[in-house]
Amino acid sequence: MARRRHGRAVKRVLLVPNDFVGEKMAAPGIRYFHFARELASDGRFDVTLMVTNDPREVQLPGVRAIGARGHRQIKDLARSFDVIVAQGGLDFRSMVFLAGTDVRTIYDLYAPLFEMLTFQ
């Protein structure tokens, strides 16, 4: 499924954060902002970032931002990507659907609240 760019295979990656990505972000949004930027700068990935806020607020070179619209959108988009990385931004129906596809799906279990418990 990967496309080719300059003779190299390019993986199409969809990033689905569970938080706002834009000018004012909390830790999960900051994390996905940098995640998208680094993957896009590598040259081996076509990166799409699915955000809950207005996609025009995301200004990242080489990253396409799209608005999140739910399960139907995931079903329509899934086969356009080689890899989907989701941090709680998917509903259960979408997770079940993706399990039945050939799309590699990675569930990012980053939980800053649990990290902070160790400091209490």
Backbone bond lengths (Angstrom), bond angles and torsions (degrees), N, CA, C in turn:
res aa  C-N    CA-C-N  psi(-1)  N-CA   C-N-CA  omega(-1)  CA-C   N-CA-C  phi
1 M - - - 1.435 - - 1.529 112.40 -
2 A 1.293 117.78 -22.82 1.465 119.90 -177.24 1.522 110.32 -63.79
3 R 1.313 116.03 142.46 1.462 121.53 176.06 1.522 108.27 -86.05
4 R 1.335 115.49 176.20 1.453 119.83 178.41 1.516 109.77 -118.00
5 R 1.323 115.68 139.86 1.465 122.62 175.78 1.517 106.53 -135.54
6 H 1.320 116.21 120.91 1.469 121.39 -179.14 1.530 111.04 53.23
7 G 1.342 115.83 40.21 1.452 120.63 177.29 1.515 115.29 80.83
8 R 1.338 117.41 -2.44 1.470 120.98 -179.40 1.520 110.20 -108.78
9 A 1.320 115.53 148.42 1.464 119.91 175.50 1.523 109.16 -70.36
10 V 1.321 115.54 136.24 1.462 121.47 178.85 1.524 107.90 -119.24
11 K 1.313 116.74 122.31 1.459 121.81 178.66 1.521 109.90 -84.41
12 R 1.317 115.15 137.74 1.471 121.01 176.39 1.521 108.13 -94.79
13 V 1.338 115.83 118.91 1.456 122.28 -173.64 1.523 110.12 -118.42
14 L 1.331 115.80 130.78 1.460 122.10 173.34 1.518 107.85 -108.73
15 L 1.329 116.84 122.33 1.464 122.63 177.27 1.521 108.29 -103.70
16 V 1.340 116.58 129.37 1.464 121.65 -177.60 1.530 109.00 -124.61
17 P 1.341 117.81 88.56 1.466 119.92 177.59 1.526 110.39 -75.83
18 N 1.317 116.30 165.16 1.464 119.71 177.45 1.525 111.20 -105.72
19 D 1.319 116.73 17.85 1.455 120.63 -176.46 1.524 109.96 -142.66
20 F 1.302 115.16 164.89 1.459 124.90 178.37 1.527 110.18 -59.23
21 V 1.332 117.12 136.16 1.468 122.02 173.91 1.523 106.92 -124.81
22 G 1.308 116.48 115.87 1.458 120.82 -177.81 1.512 110.26 176.68
23 E 1.326 115.88 -147.01 1.458 119.81 -175.89 1.526 112.75 -66.18
24 K 1.332 117.37 -43.39 1.469 121.08 179.58 1.523 108.08 -112.99
25 M 1.333 115.51 112.47 1.464 120.34 -174.65 1.520 111.01 -130.42
26 A 1.326 115.19 150.55 1.458 121.88 169.53 1.533 107.29 -91.92
27 A 1.308 116.43 -179.54 1.471 121.16 -174.85 1.533 114.35 -52.68
28 P 1.346 120.15 -47.27 1.469 118.22 -179.67 1.528 112.99 -62.12
29 G 1.314 117.95 -39.12 1.461 121.33 177.80 1.516 111.94 -66.24
30 I 1.321 116.37 -42.33 1.471 121.37 177.88 1.527 109.46 -60.90
31 R 1.308 115.03 -42.55 1.461 120.88 -179.76 1.528 111.25 -59.28
32 Y 1.323 117.18 -46.45 1.466 120.54 -178.94 1.524 112.38 -73.73
33 F 1.314 117.64 -30.23 1.465 121.58 173.93 1.531 109.15 -57.98
34 H 1.328 115.52 -50.57 1.469 120.52 -178.78 1.530 111.94 -71.27
35 F 1.305 116.29 -36.23 1.464 121.48 176.59 1.534 109.31 -57.93
36 A 1.330 117.14 -49.89 1.468 122.58 179.68 1.526 110.94 -62.45
37 R 1.313 115.99 -45.34 1.467 120.32 -178.27 1.523 111.43 -61.09
38 E 1.320 116.81 -46.14 1.466 120.39 -177.98 1.525 111.94 -67.01
39 L 1.318 117.25 -42.66 1.467 119.29 178.15 1.525 110.90 -62.31
40 A 1.333 117.06 -42.97 1.467 121.40 -179.02 1.524 111.44 -65.89
41 S 1.320 117.56 -35.37 1.468 120.49 -177.28 1.525 112.18 -72.98
42 D 1.307 116.92 -18.78 1.457 121.99 -177.74 1.526 112.74 -68.70
43 G 1.328 117.23 -30.54 1.458 120.93 -179.63 1.516 114.72 87.81
44 R 1.327 116.93 -10.15 1.464 120.18 179.30 1.521 112.70 -97.95
45 F 1.340 116.37 0.89 1.461 119.97 -175.16 1.521 111.58 -133.53
46 D 1.330 116.10 137.33 1.462 122.46 165.85 1.516 104.60 -96.10
47 V 1.321 117.55 116.58 1.458 121.90 -171.23 1.519 111.24 -108.70
48 T 1.329 114.91 130.41 1.461 122.24 172.31 1.516 107.07 -121.36
49 L 1.317 116.18 132.70 1.460 123.05 -179.62 1.522 107.84 -112.62
50 M 1.335 117.34 117.39 1.455 122.20 179.51 1.528 108.43 -93.62
51 V 1.329 116.59 112.65 1.464 120.63 -173.63 1.524 111.74 -113.84
52 T 1.336 115.33 153.33 1.466 120.85 178.31 1.523 111.51 -83.34
53 N 1.313 117.36 -19.54 1.463 122.00 178.08 1.531 109.33 -93.27
54 D 1.316 116.54 -174.29 1.463 122.24 179.58 1.530 108.97 -65.62
55 P 1.337 118.57 120.70 1.466 120.50 -177.91 1.527 113.75 -60.62
56 R 1.320 117.66 -21.59 1.474 119.90 178.77 1.522 111.92 -68.23
57 E 1.330 117.17 -14.77 1.466 121.23 178.30 1.531 112.18 -78.14
58 V 1.312 116.79 -12.14 1.464 121.24 -178.77 1.521 108.46 -95.12
59 Q 1.310 116.16 113.16 1.465 122.53 -179.36 1.523 109.07 -115.27
60 L 1.315 115.78 89.03 1.459 121.19 -179.92 1.524 109.19 -132.38
61 P 1.320 118.08 119.48 1.465 120.27 178.07 1.531 111.29 -58.24
62 G 1.314 116.05 131.77 1.460 120.81 177.42 1.508 115.45 79.84
63 V 1.341 117.33 3.09 1.461 121.41 -179.46 1.522 109.03 -116.56
64 R 1.309 115.63 127.39 1.466 121.08 175.15 1.524 107.50 -92.85
65 A 1.324 117.28 126.25 1.464 121.47 177.98 1.523 108.90 -105.15
66 I 1.327 115.67 135.62 1.459 121.36 176.63 1.519 108.71 -130.96
67 G 1.317 116.64 154.54 1.459 121.48 178.03 1.518 111.13 -80.79
68 A 1.320 116.03 143.45 1.463 121.57 178.38 1.523 109.31 -81.96
69 R 1.343 115.64 130.97 1.457 119.37 -179.54 1.523 112.85 -129.44
70 G 1.306 119.04 10.72 1.458 120.70 173.40 1.519 116.32 102.09
71 H 1.330 113.49 -164.71 1.463 123.14 -171.52 1.525 113.25 -57.35
72 R 1.297 117.50 -46.70 1.471 121.42 -177.74 1.531 110.45 -57.21
73 Q 1.329 115.31 -41.47 1.464 120.32 -179.72 1.532 110.77 -64.27
74 I 1.320 116.88 -42.88 1.466 120.64 178.92 1.527 109.63 -60.49
75 K 1.330 116.92 -44.24 1.468 120.29 178.72 1.523 110.97 -59.82
76 D 1.324 116.31 -42.21 1.464 120.68 -179.11 1.530 112.32 -69.93
77 L 1.321 116.68 -36.24 1.467 121.43 -175.05 1.524 115.03 -87.63
78 A 1.309 117.23 -27.27 1.468 121.66 -167.46 1.517 114.00 -48.91
79 R 1.282 117.53 -47.93 1.461 120.04 -174.76 1.526 113.01 -74.50
80 S 1.323 117.13 -3.92 1.467 121.45 176.54 1.522 111.89 -85.57
81 F 1.336 116.67 -4.32 1.461 121.19 -175.33 1.517 111.16 -124.40
82 D 1.317 115.30 151.13 1.460 121.74 174.87 1.522 110.50 -86.48
83 V 1.337 115.42 -34.06 1.464 122.01 -175.74 1.524 109.49 -139.54
84 I 1.331 116.07 138.47 1.466 121.59 171.76 1.522 106.84 -122.39
85 V 1.332 115.87 127.04 1.463 121.84 175.87 1.517 106.36 -113.34
86 A 1.332 116.77 119.07 1.464 120.71 -175.22 1.519 111.18 -125.82
87 Q 1.309 114.67 135.57 1.463 121.77 178.02 1.523 108.33 -114.67
88 G 1.295 117.43 69.21 1.456 120.65 177.82 1.514 114.33 73.49
89 G 1.324 118.18 5.82 1.455 120.64 -178.97 1.518 113.58 -86.29
90 L 1.333 117.23 4.67 1.460 121.37 180.00 1.520 110.43 -111.95
91 D 1.327 115.79 142.62 1.461 118.87 175.07 1.535 109.28 -82.74
92 F 1.328 115.95 168.77 1.459 121.55 -175.50 1.528 111.98 -60.29
93 R 1.333 117.59 -41.70 1.472 120.65 179.19 1.524 111.07 -59.03
94 S 1.325 116.61 -39.98 1.464 120.28 179.00 1.524 111.11 -66.47
95 M 1.324 116.29 -38.61 1.463 120.17 178.92 1.533 110.57 -63.56
96 V 1.327 116.24 -44.05 1.465 120.73 178.73 1.527 109.79 -63.25
97 F 1.322 116.65 -44.17 1.463 120.85 178.65 1.527 110.83 -58.78
98 L 1.327 116.94 -49.08 1.468 121.21 -177.88 1.525 112.15 -62.35
99 A 1.338 116.64 -32.47 1.467 120.33 178.84 1.529 111.20 -61.94
100 G 1.325 117.09 -25.77 1.456 121.32 -179.95 1.517 114.27 -92.95
101 T 1.334 117.76 8.63 1.467 121.22 179.88 1.529 110.19 -111.41
102 D 1.314 115.16 174.59 1.469 120.78 176.04 1.525 112.16 -88.86
103 V 1.320 117.32 0.51 1.462 121.51 -178.84 1.527 108.79 -72.34
104 R 1.315 116.29 127.13 1.468 119.90 176.28 1.522 107.78 -71.15
105 T 1.317 116.02 122.25 1.461 120.89 -177.84 1.519 108.85 -118.40
106 I 1.323 114.88 127.59 1.462 121.77 -179.70 1.517 107.35 -115.72
107 Y 1.326 116.52 126.22 1.464 120.42 177.35 1.525 108.28 -100.52
108 D 1.302 114.93 115.07 1.459 123.63 -177.99 1.526 107.54 -83.55
109 L 1.311 116.97 111.80 1.462 121.45 -174.75 1.522 113.51 -97.02
110 Y 1.315 116.37 25.93 1.467 121.30 176.80 1.526 109.32 -58.07
111 A 1.318 116.97 123.97 1.463 121.75 -178.81 1.526 108.97 -136.02
112 P 1.340 117.62 90.22 1.463 119.96 -175.74 1.527 113.68 -60.02
113 L 1.324 118.40 -29.63 1.463 120.18 178.77 1.522 110.72 -61.13
114 F 1.328 116.70 -42.90 1.455 120.15 -179.96 1.522 111.35 -68.38
115 E 1.322 117.37 -34.91 1.463 120.53 176.55 1.525 110.32 -60.76
116 M 1.315 116.49 -41.93 1.462 121.00 -176.14 1.524 112.17 -69.46
117 L 1.329 118.47 -22.91 1.463 121.18 179.41 1.522 111.84 -61.00
118 T 1.309 117.40 -29.02 1.463 120.04 -179.40 1.524 112.03 -68.15
119 F 1.328 116.63 -19.56 1.466 120.56 -179.65 1.525 112.59 -94.41
120 Q 1.303 117.60 1.13 1.471 121.10 -178.01 1.509 111.52 -84.94
